[in-house]
Amino acid sequence: MQRPSTDFSSELRLPLQWAAGALAVFGWFLAVTVDPRLDSSSQLRLVLIGTLIFATAIIAWRLDSRNRRTSHWLVIGLSIGAVLLVHQQWQFPGFLALLGIPAALAAPLISVQAMWAVAATESLLLAAGFVLDLTTLGEIFTALAGIWSIAAIVFAIIGPVHRLTAWNWDFFQRVQEQLEQARDQKVQLEQALDDLVQANQQLTRLNAVTQGLRQAAEDARIVKEQFVANVSHELRTPLNMITGFSEMILQAPETYGSRIPPALLADLTVIQRNASHLSNLIDDVLDLSQIEADQMALSREYASFEEIAEEAITSVRPLYELKGLYLKADIPGSLPPLLCDRTRIQEVLLNLLSNAGRFTDQGGVELHATKEDACILVSVADTGPGIAQGDIDKLFQPFQQLDGSLRRRHAGTGLGLSISKRFIELHGGKIWVESSLGSGTTFWFRLPLQTPVDDLNAGSPSRWLSADWEYVQRTRPFSAPRPPVYPRLVVLDDSGRSLQRMLMRHLDGVEVVPVSTPEEARNELAHSPAKALVVNGPSIEETLHSLDAAAILPENVPAIVCSLPDLRQASERLGVHDLLVKPISREMLREALERLQLAQGTILIVDDEPDALHLFGRIIASFDADYRVLLARDGHEAMDILDECRPDLILLDLVMPNMDGFQFLNKRQQDPRLQDIPVLVISARDPSGGPIVSKGIAITRKGGFSTQELLAHVRSVVKGDSTSSSTGQAAAKGPPE
C-alpha cells in the first residue's frame, strides 16, 4: 500500500540506540570512575548519578519499542541533566556549551521544531541558574552561543537533506505508481498476447479454409475461361452456319432452284432473327467476361460526340417510329472532341436509347449533352413508367431485370446496362440513374474530356526553353515530384507497327520504343536500359538465328520473339488483305469482295470445318457474279491445289490441323508465283476477344538461361494469366546453335 508523503521524515530520524548507548556508557563511566581527591560523600553522589544515568538510558532503550516518543524525550532530558550535573560537580569552564548536543539530538530523534523547543528550554534554564546565582554571566553567554550555533548548523544541514529526501520520496512514489501501472499494462499485454495467439490460431484455420476457397475459385475461373473459349469458337462456328444459310435463303432463294414456300421463308426469318439475337448475346457475354478479367482494351481516338450520337439515333429511330414515339436530341455543335473508344461509347448510347424506347409506350425520349468543367455530361430522359427506388440498384447488375418472370413483357438479357456501366468506368467516367414510379427515368453519364492540342509542337520539350535561357546551379535539394519510371520495351518490327500498337493498347505503365532495324535495336539497347527486346518476325526459328548472328542483345536483356502478322496492313509482305471475324454474314463477305474489286474468278476456301466450306461455297455461289469455288480442308490441301491452278482469292482460316494458316502464309510467301494472290483471313475470336494472331512465342538471352531461370519462366507460364491453345507453341531458349 502507498504510504503518505509525510512518512519519509521518519526515515531521517537517528536510531535511539546510538544516543541511549552513549548515555549508558557515560553513566557507567561516572559510576566506576572515582576521583580520590573527592570526599566520600561526593564520590557516593557521583556513583549514584552515574548509576541513575546508566539505568535511565537502559530504560529509554527498552521503552523505544513500545513508546518511541516518550523514550526519545527521556533521552534528551537525560542528556540535559547529565551536562548540568557534570557542570555542577566539576565546574569545567565552557562546559555548559555542551547543552547544544541535546538540542542537536532533538532534530534527528524527533523533529526540527523539537530542536528549537529544546534550545529555548535550555536558554530558560540558564537564565534561571543566573538568577539563582548558580553560574556566571560569562558562562551563560558561552553556553547560549554553543546551543544556538549548534542548532543553526544542524538546521542548515538538515534543511537541504530534508528537501532532497522529500523530492526523492515523491520521485519514489511516482516511480512506484508507474511500476504499478506497468504491472497492470503487463497483465493487459499478456492478455492481449493470449488473445493474439488465439486469433492467430483462428486466422491459421481460416487461412486453410481460404486456401481451399481460393483453389475452388481458381478452378471456377479456369472453367469459366474454358467456357468462354468454347463460346468463342465452338458456338460461333455452328452459329455462323445458321445465320449464313438462313440469310442466304432469304436474300437469294433462287439459288435453290424451285420456288420456296412463303411459310418456310417466314419461319426462316424467325430463325435468322433469333440467331442474330443469340449472336448478340454471345458478344455481350464475351464483352462482360473480358471486362471482368481486365482484358478489355479501348481503342481511344478523338471523336465528335455529336457524330457518335447521330449514328446511334439513326440506328434506333425505326423502333421509335414503329411505336409512334418522339426522339429529340439536344447536342451542341460546339462540344470539343472526346478522347474515347467511339465504338464503345456508341454502344452505350444504343443501349440507353433502345432501352428507353422499349420501355416507353407514350411520349418519347430526349437526349441532352453539355460540357461541364472538363467533362461531357449526357442524359437520356424518357416518359416511361419509371422505376421504384428499391429496384434501381438492380439495373446495373449482370443478368438482372426488373421483371424477372418468364412471361415478362420486354425481352432482353439484362447485360446491356451492366456492360454500359463497365464501358463508362473504363473511360474514367460515371453513370447513374434518377427515377421514380410514374414520372419517367433519366440515365446520366459523365465522361472526362481531353481537348486535343492543335499545335504540333506543344508537346515538344523545346516549349519550355527560351532564347535567354541560362543554366543555374541548384542550391537546394530537389523538391518537385519525381515522374514515375516505367518499364521499357524495345520493339523490333519491320513489317509495320502492328506489334507496337498492340503493346501500347494492352500494356499500361510500359514505355514502348519502336525500332525497324537490328542496328537501331542495338543502339537503343546500348543507349538506355530496357526490360526486354520484343521482336516480330515471319518465322520464330529464323528470327532466333538472326538475333544470335547480329549480336544485338546486351547482357541480362532477354528477347521475346513472336510471329505477329498485321492482318490488315501487311499486304506487301504476306498478301493478307482483310480479316473477317465469325460469324460472317453474306453482306460482310460481299463487301469484302467488292473492296477487292473481284467481280469474277476463282476463289480458294481453306477451312477445316466441312460446314463452313459448304456455307461459304453457297454464299459465293449465290452472288450475281461468275465465281468458281475451290475447297481445301487444311494448308497441305491448299498447297496441292495451288500447284495445279492459280486462284484469284484465298479465304483462309488460321486455326487448322496439320498445316495451319500461319504456316500456309509463310510457305506461300516463299513461293514467288503465289505471293501476289490476295488472302482474306476468316477466324473466330480467342477468349481475349481478338483474333488469333501468333502461333508461338520464344524467349532468348545472351549467354542462355540457368536451371533456376528456366524454371522461373516455366512457372510464370504455368501460374500466369495467359493461356495457349493446343496448336500454339512456346519456347525458352539460349543462343541458337
VOGU-3710 file (C-alpha; in Angstrom, 3 decimals, decimal comma):
1> mqrpstdfss> 0,000/0,000/0,000  1,241/3,508/-0,778  2,323/5,481/2,305  1,624/9,212/2,880  4,268/11,576/1,594  4,998/12,835/5,176  6,196/9,416/6,356  9,569/9,917/4,731  10,632/12,158/7,676  10,701/9,119/9,947
11> elrlplqwaa> 13,329/7,627/7,647  15,677/10,576/8,533  15,458/10,111/12,336  18,518/8,919/14,234  18,059/5,489/15,887  17,614/5,850/19,657  20,153/3,098/20,340  23,058/5,370/19,420  22,077/8,177/21,831  20,915/5,819/24,600
21> galavfgwfl> 24,092/3,766/24,284  26,293/6,836/24,532  24,446/7,958/27,716  24,692/4,474/29,201  28,448/4,441/28,614  28,698/7,929/30,128  26,714/6,848/33,233  28,774/3,677/33,590  31,961/5,785/33,344  30,737/8,096/36,183
31> avtvdprlds> 29,787/5,152/38,364  33,067/3,232/38,099  35,494/6,145/37,948  36,233/7,554/41,434  38,229/10,703/41,895  40,421/10,221/45,034  40,519/13,943/45,549  36,814/13,977/46,399  35,417/13,200/49,757  33,401/10,072/50,334
41> ssqlrlvlig> 30,042/11,813/50,127  30,918/13,353/46,769  32,192/10,043/45,480  28,940/8,358/46,551  26,893/11,066/44,845  28,815/10,544/41,547  28,261/6,822/41,739  24,558/7,352/42,295  24,363/9,907/39,463  26,255/7,614/37,071
51> tlifataiia> 24,094/4,677/38,037  20,933/6,791/37,537  22,107/7,915/34,098  23,018/4,337/33,122  19,705/2,966/34,357  17,687/5,717/32,716  19,480/5,154/29,399  18,744/1,426/29,558  15,093/2,138/30,369  14,811/4,548/27,429
61> wrldsrnrrt> 16,422/1,912/25,174  13,909/-0,729/26,247  10,993/1,724/26,070  11,776/2,662/22,444  9,936/-0,325/21,023  6,781/0,481/22,998  6,564/4,269/23,167  9,051/5,842/20,867  8,226/9,498/21,514  8,496/9,126/25,338
71> shwlviglsi> 11,802/7,297/25,057  13,184/9,995/22,748  12,195/12,828/25,118  13,598/10,823/28,028  16,980/10,552/26,313  17,036/14,276/25,510  16,094/15,200/29,101  18,684/12,753/30,424  21,327/14,371/28,177  20,488/17,845/29,525
81> gavllvhqqw> 20,571/16,565/33,114  23,921/14,850/32,564  25,523/18,052/31,252  24,142/20,103/34,152  25,254/17,524/36,770  28,754/17,321/35,379  28,970/21,138/35,335  27,778/21,337/38,904  30,271/18,713/40,047  33,461/19,857/38,335
91> qfpgflallg> 32,725/23,414/37,123  34,629/22,964/33,850  34,929/26,325/32,057  32,669/26,485/28,998  31,229/23,038/29,705  27,675/24,367/29,544  28,167/24,905/25,782  27,697/21,138/25,513  23,995/21,779/26,072  23,891/22,291/22,313
101> ipaalaapli> 24,313/18,483/21,931  20,842/17,607/23,391  19,303/20,315/21,190  21,116/18,873/18,168  19,931/15,351/19,108  16,313/16,577/19,161  16,386/17,266/15,404  17,274/13,713/14,221  15,422/11,998/17,071  12,148/13,953/16,961
111> svqamwavaa> 11,975/16,942/14,572  13,490/20,330/13,763  10,728/22,022/15,756  11,682/19,896/18,777  15,298/21,112/18,377  14,184/24,733/18,606  11,999/23,911/21,593  14,907/22,182/23,426  17,234/25,103/22,665  14,678/27,562/24,052
121> teslllaagf> 14,164/25,403/27,196  17,903/25,201/27,810  18,137/29,003/27,437  15,442/29,398/30,088  17,274/27,008/32,421  20,476/29,009/32,024  18,617/32,235/32,764  17,143/30,624/35,893  20,631/29,497/37,015  21,912/33,029/36,635
131> vldlttlgei> 19,014/34,335/38,672  19,695/31,724/41,359  23,344/32,641/41,202  24,324/29,157/40,101  26,500/30,330/37,254  28,209/33,386/35,953  27,151/35,663/33,127  30,166/34,705/31,015  29,349/31,010/31,221  25,761/31,756/30,265
141> ftalagiwsi> 26,815/33,659/27,152  29,214/30,856/26,190  26,524/28,234/26,719  23,908/30,173/24,724  26,379/30,718/21,878  27,140/26,988/21,776  23,477/25,965/21,956  22,193/28,224/19,203  25,283/27,828/16,983  24,975/24,058/17,034
151> aaivfaiigp> 21,196/24,337/16,402  21,788/26,664/13,434  24,421/24,340/11,964  22,131/21,317/12,340  19,260/23,225/10,725  21,496/24,285/7,830  22,430/20,646/7,283  19,049/19,026/7,826  17,043/21,550/5,744  18,550/20,631/2,323
161> vhrltawnwd> 18,684/16,987/3,301  15,027/17,178/4,212  14,110/18,827/0,905  16,231/16,395/-1,097  14,712/13,492/0,740  11,220/14,896/0,136  11,966/15,117/-3,589  13,366/11,595/-3,612  10,349/10,341/-1,736  7,945/11,949/-4,190
171> ffqrvqeqle> 10,006/10,566/-7,067  9,911/7,139/-5,456  6,136/7,355/-5,112  5,750/8,333/-8,785  8,037/5,507/-9,825  6,018/3,152/-7,652  2,794/4,340/-9,292  4,308/3,881/-12,751  5,531/0,454/-11,717  2,017/-0,460/-10,671
181> qardqkvqle> 0,716/0,860/-13,972  3,428/-1,072/-15,809  2,381/-4,201/-13,980  -1,241/-3,587/-14,934  -0,209/-2,956/-18,525  1,908/-6,084/-18,449  -1,125/-8,053/-17,369  -3,181/-6,432/-20,137  -0,373/-7,074/-22,620  -0,203/-10,711/-21,604
191> qalddlvqan> -3,951/-10,932/-22,046  -3,663/-9,225/-25,451  -0,863/-11,601/-26,436  -3,013/-14,507/-25,390  -5,860/-13,090/-27,459  -3,474/-12,623/-30,394  -2,317/-16,229/-30,084  -5,902/-17,377/-30,181  -6,670/-15,003/-33,062  -3,599/-16,271/-34,907
201> qqltrlnavt> -4,824/-19,806/-34,459  -8,195/-18,757/-35,809  -6,536/-16,966/-38,726  -4,450/-20,046/-39,472  -7,576/-22,151/-39,547  -9,407/-19,556/-41,655  -6,393/-19,295/-43,949  -6,567/-23,017/-44,549  -10,251/-22,641/-45,383  -9,459/-19,617/-47,569
211> qglrqaaeda> -6,829/-21,587/-49,458  -9,437/-24,169/-50,268  -11,909/-21,495/-51,318  -9,232/-19,748/-53,390  -8,424/-23,005/-55,131  -12,116/-23,540/-55,770  -12,393/-20,002/-57,151  -9,313/-20,596/-59,316  -10,823/-23,809/-60,630  -14,043/-21,924/-61,337
221> rivkeqfvan> -12,083/-19,207/-63,144  -10,337/-21,790/-65,304  -13,669/-23,427/-66,091  -15,080/-20,010/-66,942  -12,181/-19,237/-69,280  -12,600/-22,614/-70,944  -16,293/-21,901/-71,311  -15,578/-18,518/-72,873  -13,132/-20,176/-75,249  -15,793/-22,702/-76,216
231> vshelrtpln> -18,305/-19,898/-76,690  -15,791/-18,090/-78,868  -15,085/-20,959/-81,218  -17,476/-23,867/-80,710  -20,632/-21,722/-80,641  -19,642/-19,160/-83,239  -18,858/-21,732/-85,905  -22,262/-23,503/-85,843  -23,993/-20,154/-85,288  -22,329/-18,915/-88,450
241> mitgfsemil> -23,881/-21,854/-90,273  -27,363/-20,972/-89,002  -27,193/-17,266/-89,748  -25,338/-17,797/-93,028  -27,652/-20,342/-94,572  -30,854/-18,682/-93,349  -29,666/-15,294/-94,584  -28,663/-16,699/-97,953  -32,001/-18,474/-98,392  -33,892/-15,306/-97,504
251> qapetygsri> -31,795/-12,991/-99,672  -31,141/-15,321/-102,623  -33,851/-18,027/-102,709  -33,281/-18,507/-106,443  -30,018/-20,242/-105,621  -32,000/-23,325/-104,621  -33,881/-23,579/-107,900  -37,582/-24,251/-107,274  -39,885/-21,802/-105,602  -39,600/-21,793/-101,779
261> ppalladltv> -42,956/-21,663/-99,917  -43,697/-18,334/-98,220  -44,392/-20,096/-94,905  -40,895/-21,558/-94,965  -39,421/-18,150/-95,700  -41,357/-16,727/-92,749  -40,035/-19,460/-90,495  -36,515/-18,856/-91,773  -36,953/-15,172/-90,930  -37,707/-16,149/-87,349
271> iqrnashlsn> -34,689/-18,447/-87,299  -32,436/-15,737/-88,715  -33,707/-13,121/-86,245  -33,240/-15,374/-83,218  -29,827/-16,498/-84,436  -28,792/-12,846/-84,703  -30,136/-12,291/-81,196  -28,110/-15,267/-79,978  -25,015/-13,871/-81,701  -25,510/-10,542/-79,953
281> liddvldlsq> -25,961/-12,375/-76,649  -22,661/-14,201/-77,183  -20,987/-10,872/-77,942  -22,393/-9,429/-74,704  -21,225/-12,398/-72,640  -17,755/-12,186/-74,188  -17,558/-8,442/-73,566  -18,608/-8,920/-69,943  -16,065/-11,713/-69,467  -13,296/-9,567/-70,939
291> ieadqmalsr> -14,166/-6,663/-68,636  -14,306/-8,862/-65,537  -10,952/-10,435/-66,476  -9,479/-6,957/-67,021  -8,733/-7,826/-70,647  -10,913/-5,235/-72,332  -8,745/-2,759/-74,235  -10,044/0,549/-75,591  -9,117/1,959/-78,975  -9,018/5,609/-77,988
301> eyasfeeiae> -9,229/8,329/-80,587  -10,520/11,874/-80,726  -14,095/11,731/-81,970  -17,033/14,094/-82,239  -19,704/13,205/-79,698  -22,294/14,748/-81,999  -21,396/12,275/-84,748  -21,454/9,338/-82,320  -24,913/10,374/-81,083  -26,262/10,865/-84,623
311> eaitsvrply> -25,180/7,351/-85,623  -26,831/5,883/-82,523  -30,039/7,865/-83,132  -30,152/6,695/-86,755  -29,874/3,068/-85,625  -32,739/3,220/-83,087  -35,072/5,616/-84,927  -37,080/2,803/-86,626  -38,040/1,467/-83,180  -39,393/4,870/-82,156
321> elkglylkad> -41,263/5,378/-85,443  -42,815/1,924/-85,122  -44,171/2,772/-81,628  -45,129/6,364/-82,504  -42,680/7,927/-80,032  -40,653/11,091/-80,439  -36,875/11,121/-80,164  -35,320/14,533/-79,549  -31,638/15,351/-79,342  -30,063/18,499/-77,938
331> ipgslppllc> -26,348/18,202/-78,657  -24,446/21,472/-79,164  -22,105/21,507/-82,122  -19,572/23,376/-80,035  -18,720/20,361/-77,906  -14,971/19,696/-78,071  -13,713/16,344/-79,404  -13,805/13,478/-76,935  -10,867/11,102/-76,448  -12,663/7,762/-76,324
341> drtriqevll> -13,372/4,433/-77,959  -16,156/5,633/-80,213  -17,480/2,116/-80,816  -17,948/1,514/-77,081  -19,491/4,931/-76,401  -21,844/4,416/-79,333  -22,785/1,037/-77,853  -23,591/2,761/-74,549  -25,879/5,246/-76,299  -27,534/2,442/-78,277
351> nllsnagrft> -28,245/0,521/-75,073  -29,717/3,553/-73,293  -31,795/4,732/-76,265  -33,080/1,251/-77,159  -33,989/0,527/-73,522  -35,815/3,848/-73,257  -37,703/3,106/-76,486  -38,663/-0,429/-75,431  -39,987/0,615/-72,012  -41,832/3,755/-73,168
361> dqggvelhat> -45,336/3,467/-74,653  -46,375/7,119/-74,807  -44,433/10,318/-75,266  -40,794/9,806/-76,146  -37,161/10,242/-75,221  -34,866/13,274/-75,066  -31,095/13,099/-75,403  -29,075/16,001/-73,992  -25,334/16,620/-73,887  -23,405/19,534/-72,466
371> kedacilvsv> -19,885/20,430/-71,394  -19,393/20,571/-67,640  -15,929/21,542/-66,419  -13,537/19,066/-68,066  -16,263/16,511/-68,826  -19,165/15,858/-71,144  -22,437/15,293/-69,270  -25,051/13,228/-71,144  -28,646/12,471/-70,146  -31,260/10,163/-71,695
381> adtgpgiaqg> -34,732/11,002/-70,299  -37,888/9,052/-71,165  -41,575/9,385/-70,304  -41,958/5,741/-69,340  -43,464/4,217/-66,198  -40,421/4,930/-64,055  -38,553/2,711/-61,632  -39,129/2,160/-57,934  -36,302/3,230/-55,633  -35,862/-0,323/-54,372
391> didklfqpfq> -35,234/-1,596/-57,913  -32,671/0,983/-59,037  -29,765/-0,973/-57,550  -30,655/-3,956/-59,755  -30,267/-2,055/-63,009  -26,505/-2,293/-63,383  -26,166/-5,866/-62,128  -25,418/-8,545/-64,771  -28,421/-10,666/-65,824  -30,724/-8,574/-63,613
401> qldgslrrrh> -34,077/-7,332/-64,912  -36,883/-5,548/-63,121  -39,313/-8,125/-64,469  -37,583/-11,443/-63,970  -40,562/-13,635/-64,831  -40,544/-15,972/-67,805  -43,503/-14,067/-69,280  -42,031/-10,633/-68,929  -43,276/-8,041/-71,406  -39,916/-6,697/-72,542
411> agtglglsis> -37,272/-9,069/-73,848  -33,582/-8,803/-73,066  -30,665/-10,496/-71,344  -30,039/-7,974/-68,591  -26,474/-7,354/-69,755  -26,813/-4,066/-71,646  -26,742/-1,675/-68,692  -24,065/-3,684/-66,878  -21,787/-3,599/-69,933  -22,547/0,086/-70,491
421> krfielhggk> -21,561/0,854/-66,885  -18,268/-1,013/-67,341  -17,536/0,842/-70,606  -18,145/4,211/-68,950  -15,927/3,284/-65,996  -13,161/2,085/-68,326  -13,166/5,624/-69,746  -12,822/7,044/-66,232  -16,437/8,223/-66,148  -19,541/7,557/-64,081
431> iwvesslgsg> -23,107/6,509/-64,876  -26,192/6,786/-62,677  -29,981/6,870/-62,891  -32,736/9,084/-61,474  -36,291/7,808/-61,479  -39,482/7,303/-59,548  -42,673/5,427/-60,333  -44,951/7,291/-62,726  -42,518/10,101/-63,606  -40,178/8,565/-66,167
441> ttfwfrlplq> -36,498/7,678/-65,955  -33,337/9,650/-66,679  -29,987/7,982/-67,200  -26,905/10,185/-66,752  -23,290/9,526/-67,548  -20,223/11,719/-67,384  -17,076/11,242/-69,490  -13,766/13,030/-68,887  -12,905/15,367/-71,725  -9,379/15,757/-73,085
451> tpvddlnags> -9,012/18,532/-75,613  -6,502/17,741/-78,386  -3,525/20,030/-78,786  -3,729/21,916/-82,085  -0,120/22,980/-82,030  2,015/20,002/-83,042  4,974/21,424/-81,194  3,047/21,938/-77,966  4,261/18,613/-76,614  7,880/19,214/-77,535
461> psrwlsadwe> 10,391/19,848/-74,717  11,518/22,986/-76,572  8,340/24,781/-75,456  9,946/25,184/-72,020  13,092/26,856/-73,382  13,607/30,476/-74,357  16,369/32,335/-76,161  17,712/33,885/-72,945  17,693/30,606/-71,026  20,673/30,217/-68,714
471> yvqrtrpfsa> 21,748/27,270/-66,595  21,725/27,989/-62,849  23,421/25,653/-60,412  20,956/24,088/-57,922  21,500/25,333/-54,351  18,819/23,344/-52,536  17,507/19,763/-52,580  15,165/18,749/-55,383  11,607/19,095/-54,046  9,456/18,683/-57,158
481> prppvyprlv> 7,542/15,380/-57,554  9,609/12,867/-59,446  7,967/11,366/-62,533  7,296/7,614/-62,472  9,832/5,403/-64,214  8,045/2,848/-66,404  9,500/-0,440/-67,624  10,975/-0,017/-71,102  10,437/-2,348/-74,042  12,303/-2,045/-77,334
491> vlddsgrslq> 10,091/-3,368/-80,159  11,718/-4,539/-83,396  9,070/-4,871/-86,089  9,982/-4,296/-89,705  6,576/-5,349/-91,014  4,682/-2,298/-89,737  3,510/-1,127/-86,354  1,016/-3,885/-85,513  3,061/-5,203/-82,584  3,762/-1,689/-81,305
501> rmlmrhldgv> 0,083/-0,732/-81,437  -0,945/-3,942/-79,679  1,548/-3,453/-76,834  0,672/0,220/-76,359  -3,009/-0,648/-76,337  -2,911/-3,559/-73,896  0,077/-2,789/-71,623  -0,442/0,049/-69,169  2,535/1,656/-67,456  5,060/0,438/-70,030
511> evvpvstpee> 7,216/2,585/-72,309  7,293/1,120/-75,826  10,218/2,199/-78,046  9,760/1,086/-81,688  12,714/0,347/-83,977  12,722/-1,023/-87,519  16,229/-2,479/-87,976  18,589/-4,619/-85,862  21,126/-1,769/-85,847  18,558/0,618/-84,360
521> arnelahspa> 17,669/-2,008/-81,751  21,343/-2,449/-80,790  21,831/1,320/-80,468  18,634/1,768/-78,451  19,542/-1,041/-76,033  23,023/0,430/-75,593  21,645/3,956/-75,080  19,226/3,195/-72,244  18,420/0,080/-70,165  15,429/-1,965/-71,242
531> kalvvngpsi> 13,455/-4,792/-69,690  13,341/-6,798/-72,902  13,608/-6,722/-76,671  10,356/-7,780/-78,358  10,827/-8,982/-81,936  8,158/-9,657/-84,540  9,388/-11,922/-87,313  7,882/-14,086/-90,028  9,491/-17,219/-88,538  10,379/-17,708/-84,884
541> eetlhsldaa> 13,277/-20,063/-85,633  14,784/-17,799/-88,277  14,440/-14,769/-86,026  16,265/-16,554/-83,187  19,170/-17,381/-85,502  19,282/-13,828/-86,861  19,392/-12,368/-83,350  22,337/-14,573/-82,468  24,164/-13,717/-85,689  23,605/-9,963/-85,287
551> ailpenvpai> 24,724/-9,982/-81,604  22,082/-7,411/-80,689  21,392/-8,412/-77,108  23,462/-6,998/-74,240  23,943/-8,982/-71,061  20,835/-9,848/-68,985  18,367/-8,412/-71,519  16,014/-11,140/-72,810  14,435/-11,157/-76,247  10,811/-12,198/-76,748
561> vcslpdlrqa> 10,217/-13,435/-80,289  6,781/-13,879/-81,829  5,215/-14,047/-85,241  2,524/-11,388/-85,390  1,409/-10,545/-88,898  -0,503/-7,310/-89,378  -3,517/-8,894/-90,980  -4,905/-5,568/-92,172  -1,767/-3,715/-93,216  0,797/-6,363/-94,195
571> serlgvhdll> -0,420/-6,943/-97,764  3,028/-6,280/-99,227  4,706/-8,936/-97,059  2,042/-11,594/-96,512  -0,632/-10,718/-99,043  -3,332/-10,576/-96,348  -5,956/-8,130/-97,483  -8,551/-8,201/-94,713  -9,793/-10,046/-91,630  -13,356/-11,238/-91,099
581> vkpisremlr> -14,388/-12,454/-87,643  -17,017/-15,197/-87,396  -19,968/-15,254/-87,633  -19,606/-13,889/-91,166  -22,775/-12,735/-92,886  -23,468/-12,732/-96,603  -23,209/-8,930/-96,707  -19,845/-8,930/-94,903  -18,413/-11,317/-97,463  -19,954/-9,373/-100,368
591> ealerlqlaq> -18,454/-6,102/-99,115  -15,037/-7,745/-98,730  -15,165/-8,967/-102,350  -16,260/-5,513/-103,511  -13,283/-3,947/-101,700  -11,058/-6,359/-103,634  -12,895/-5,404/-106,840  -13,235/-9,079/-107,620  -16,302/-9,474/-109,821  -15,350/-12,905/-111,199
601> gtilivddep> -12,640/-15,524/-110,955  -11,561/-18,477/-108,828  -11,825/-18,416/-105,031  -9,994/-20,981/-102,865  -11,633/-21,557/-99,439  -9,341/-23,143/-96,826  -11,108/-24,249/-93,609  -11,092/-27,422/-91,524  -14,861/-27,222/-90,866  -16,865/-29,021/-93,606
611> dalhlfgrii> -19,974/-26,994/-92,758  -18,004/-23,762/-93,094  -16,726/-24,853/-96,520  -20,274/-25,669/-97,544  -21,656/-22,366/-96,214  -19,043/-20,100/-97,802  -19,341/-22,013/-101,045  -23,119/-21,490/-101,034  -22,792/-17,798/-100,202  -20,297/-17,168/-103,005
621> asfdadyrvl> -22,432/-19,160/-105,450  -25,445/-17,012/-104,557  -23,742/-13,801/-105,681  -24,670/-12,411/-109,059  -21,162/-12,962/-110,377  -19,127/-15,579/-112,228  -17,187/-17,199/-109,388  -15,504/-20,610/-109,333  -15,092/-22,109/-105,862  -12,308/-24,498/-104,752
631> lardgheamd> -12,304/-26,139/-101,296  -9,392/-27,273/-99,067  -9,504/-28,651/-95,502  -6,005/-27,619/-94,405  -2,838/-25,914/-95,610  -1,436/-29,056/-97,292  -4,518/-29,498/-99,484  -4,441/-25,792/-100,295  -0,776/-26,013/-101,410  -1,597/-29,050/-103,570
641> ildecrpdli> -4,391/-27,070/-105,246  -2,070/-24,094/-105,773  0,396/-26,380/-107,542  -2,270/-27,173/-110,150  -4,097/-23,840/-110,548  -3,847/-20,214/-109,554  -6,922/-18,766/-107,794  -7,794/-15,063/-107,736  -8,541/-15,026/-103,985  -7,866/-17,226/-100,952
651> lldlvmpnmd> -10,293/-17,362/-97,992  -8,096/-18,696/-95,173  -8,896/-19,926/-91,663  -5,983/-19,589/-89,231  -6,665/-22,455/-86,807  -6,426/-25,780/-88,667  -4,769/-29,178/-88,129  -1,664/-30,354/-89,985  -0,650/-27,050/-91,620  -2,391/-24,046/-90,042
661> gfqflnkrqq> -2,988/-20,642/-91,559  0,275/-19,117/-90,305  2,385/-21,908/-91,805  0,446/-21,649/-95,029  1,108/-17,897/-95,258  4,831/-18,354/-94,616  5,162/-21,140/-97,192  3,119/-19,205/-99,724  5,307/-16,159/-99,204  8,405/-18,164/-100,061
671> dprlqdipvl> 6,964/-19,028/-103,493  7,233/-16,052/-105,899  4,369/-17,468/-108,028  1,915/-17,215/-105,129  2,961/-14,016/-103,385  0,615/-11,691/-105,234  -2,543/-13,755/-104,607  -4,711/-11,763/-102,155  -5,730/-13,536/-98,932  -8,875/-12,900/-96,919
681> visardpsgg> -8,493/-14,289/-93,392  -11,565/-15,729/-91,642  -11,248/-16,649/-87,987  -13,127/-16,978/-84,714  -12,150/-14,841/-81,730  -9,971/-16,207/-78,957  -11,024/-15,799/-75,265  -9,325/-12,396/-75,007  -11,655/-11,007/-77,627  -9,258/-10,608/-80,568
691> pivskgiait> -8,284/-12,795/-83,495  -5,600/-15,415/-83,077  -2,538/-13,662/-84,463  0,527/-15,670/-83,477  1,137/-19,400/-83,435  4,023/-19,339/-80,952  6,425/-17,373/-78,808  10,109/-17,834/-77,872  12,395/-16,242/-75,266  16,154/-15,999/-75,698
701> rkggfstqel> 19,005/-14,203/-73,928  22,696/-13,735/-74,477  24,536/-16,422/-72,513  21,414/-18,579/-72,159  19,368/-19,411/-69,056  20,357/-21,256/-65,891  18,223/-24,046/-64,472  16,632/-21,695/-61,930  15,881/-19,072/-64,583  14,386/-21,642/-66,932
711> lahvrsvvkg> 12,181/-22,974/-64,125  11,161/-19,391/-63,283  9,994/-18,845/-66,892  8,102/-22,133/-66,814  6,417/-21,150/-63,548  5,458/-17,757/-64,972  3,712/-19,537/-67,857  2,051/-22,115/-65,603  0,915/-19,595/-62,958  0,325/-16,651/-65,283
721> dstssstgqa> -2,916/-15,347/-66,680  -2,095/-16,088/-70,295  -3,462/-19,214/-71,957  -2,334/-21,011/-75,048  -4,286/-23,133/-77,455  -3,414/-26,665/-78,362  -1,945/-25,538/-81,666  0,275/-22,883/-80,068  3,864/-23,367/-79,028  6,225/-21,635/-76,583
731> aakgppe> 9,959/-21,911/-76,064  12,576/-20,585/-73,688  15,947/-20,817/-75,417  19,518/-19,791/-75,110  21,503/-18,706/-78,154  20,550/-20,815/-81,203  23,184/-23,180/-82,461
//
